[in-house]
Amino acid sequence: MFILADVCNGLDPIVRVVKFGVFPIIQIGIPIILIIMGSFDLGKAVLSSDDKEIKASTSRLIKRVVAAIAVFFVVAIVKLVMNWAAKYADKGANNWVNCWDQVTNTDAEVNKK
């Protein structure tokens, strides 16, 4: 195994934050928040007993669920596009792909030893 700093040129902490911090929040947190918000809106409409408001809230809930599903797959789509771009880029540009693939949650502890 080669040293991660050579592959990432010192960017391994940033890559680690994006890979294990930002992407999971986007992939898991945002869809959960969207579905919870839609459920609250629908619950308020049901408690108000207004048929027009219930229909509008149901429509908003469906739109939020579709948006949540789309956001969930954003990470997979980004990975797919980036791998596709790396496949057709020059060999020097593949360093970021190696960096992304080599960064793990435990690399910080492994490299300190």
C-alpha positions as CSV (number, residue, x, y, z in Angstrom):
1,M,0.0,0.0,0.0
2,F,1.4,3.4,-0.9
3,I,1.2,6.5,1.3
4,L,-2.1,8.3,0.9
5,A,-0.4,11.7,1.0
6,D,1.4,10.9,-2.3
7,V,-1.9,10.1,-4.0
8,C,-3.9,12.9,-2.7
9,N,-1.2,15.6,-2.6
10,G,-2.3,16.5,1.0
11,L,-6.0,16.7,0.2
12,D,-6.9,13.5,2.0
13,P,-8.5,15.3,5.0
14,I,-10.8,17.2,2.6
15,V,-11.6,14.1,0.6
16,R,-12.4,12.2,3.8
17,V,-14.8,15.0,5.0
18,V,-16.6,15.0,1.7
19,K,-16.7,11.2,1.3
20,F,-17.7,10.4,4.9
21,G,-19.4,13.6,6.0
22,V,-21.0,15.6,3.2
23,F,-22.1,12.8,0.9
24,P,-23.9,10.8,3.7
25,I,-25.6,13.9,5.0
26,I,-26.8,14.7,1.5
27,Q,-27.7,11.1,0.7
28,I,-29.5,10.2,4.0
29,G,-30.3,13.4,5.9
30,I,-31.9,15.5,3.3
31,P,-34.4,12.8,2.1
32,I,-35.4,12.1,5.8
33,I,-35.9,15.8,6.4
34,L,-38.0,16.2,3.2
35,I,-40.3,13.2,4.1
36,I,-40.7,14.4,7.7
37,M,-41.6,18.0,6.6
38,G,-44.2,16.5,4.1
39,S,-45.7,14.3,6.8
40,F,-46.1,17.3,9.2
41,D,-47.8,19.3,6.4
42,L,-50.1,16.4,5.7
43,G,-50.8,15.9,9.4
44,K,-51.7,19.6,9.9
45,A,-54.0,19.4,6.8
46,V,-55.8,16.3,8.1
47,L,-56.3,17.9,11.5
48,S,-57.8,21.0,9.9
49,S,-60.3,18.8,8.1
50,D,-60.2,20.9,4.9
51,D,-60.4,18.7,1.8
52,K,-58.7,21.3,-0.4
53,E,-55.8,21.6,2.0
54,I,-55.5,17.8,2.3
55,K,-55.3,17.5,-1.5
56,A,-52.7,20.3,-1.7
57,S,-50.6,18.7,1.2
58,T,-50.8,15.3,-0.4
59,S,-49.5,16.7,-3.6
60,R,-46.7,18.5,-1.8
61,L,-45.9,15.2,0.1
62,I,-45.6,13.3,-3.2
63,K,-43.4,16.0,-4.7
64,R,-41.1,15.9,-1.6
65,V,-40.9,12.1,-1.7
66,V,-39.9,12.2,-5.4
67,A,-37.3,14.9,-4.5
68,A,-36.0,12.8,-1.6
69,I,-35.6,9.8,-3.9
70,A,-33.8,12.0,-6.5
71,V,-31.5,13.4,-3.8
72,F,-30.7,9.9,-2.5
73,F,-29.4,8.9,-5.9
74,V,-27.4,12.1,-6.4
75,V,-24.3,10.6,-4.8
76,A,-24.5,7.5,-7.0
77,I,-25.0,9.6,-10.1
78,V,-22.0,11.9,-9.2
79,K,-19.8,8.8,-8.7
80,L,-20.9,7.4,-12.0
81,V,-20.2,10.6,-13.9
82,M,-16.8,11.1,-12.2
83,N,-15.7,7.6,-13.0
84,W,-16.9,8.0,-16.6
85,A,-15.0,11.3,-16.9
86,A,-11.8,9.7,-15.4
87,K,-12.0,6.8,-17.8
88,Y,-11.8,9.2,-20.8
89,A,-9.3,11.7,-19.2
90,D,-5.6,11.6,-19.5
91,K,-3.7,9.3,-17.1
92,G,-2.4,12.2,-15.0
93,A,-6.0,13.1,-14.2
94,N,-6.7,9.7,-12.7
95,N,-4.9,10.7,-9.5
96,W,-8.1,12.1,-8.0
97,V,-9.8,8.7,-8.7
98,N,-7.0,6.9,-6.9
99,C,-7.2,9.4,-4.0
100,W,-11.0,8.9,-3.7
101,D,-10.7,5.2,-3.8
102,Q,-7.8,5.0,-1.3
103,V,-9.4,7.3,1.4
104,T,-11.1,5.4,4.1
105,N,-12.4,6.3,7.6
106,T,-9.4,4.7,9.3
107,D,-6.6,6.1,7.1
108,A,-5.9,8.8,9.6
109,E,-5.0,6.2,12.3
110,V,-3.2,3.9,9.9
111,N,-0.9,6.7,8.6
112,K,0.0,7.9,12.1
113,K,1.6,4.5,13.0
